[in-house]
Amino acid sequence: MNRYGPDHKKINFAIEVKKHVDLRIRLRHDDLSQVRFFKAMVDGYLENNELILQYINGYKEENNIQSIKKREKSMKLIEKGKEELDKFVFSDKELEDIFDIIKTGEDI
């Protein structure tokens, strides 16, 4: 157990009955459980999945959540982070060269 309690936390919220029924029907149609669906959404949100971020930004705009300036700044920061990450990602060719060097070193 860490200082924040158990390693897993429950998320609980209420929605209208009709929305819950519609959600269950759609999830059953897509062969997804509620747990899998919500875990996928959380993972996508935390991993800055572009489609989820576009939806969230649209939602924030429609519901007047967060200023335009702050939304734009947030998206720029996410984009900058992706660019920085790309600097450290090896291409397939670079990986192949690294493995060749390792293999050559093992033969010595």
Secondary structure, DSSP 8 states (H G I E B T S, - for coil): -BTTBSS---------HHHHHHHHHHHHHTT--HHHHHHHHHHHHHTT-HHHHHHHHHHHHHTT-S-HHHHHHHHHHHHHHHHHHHHT---HHHHHHHHHHHHHHHH-
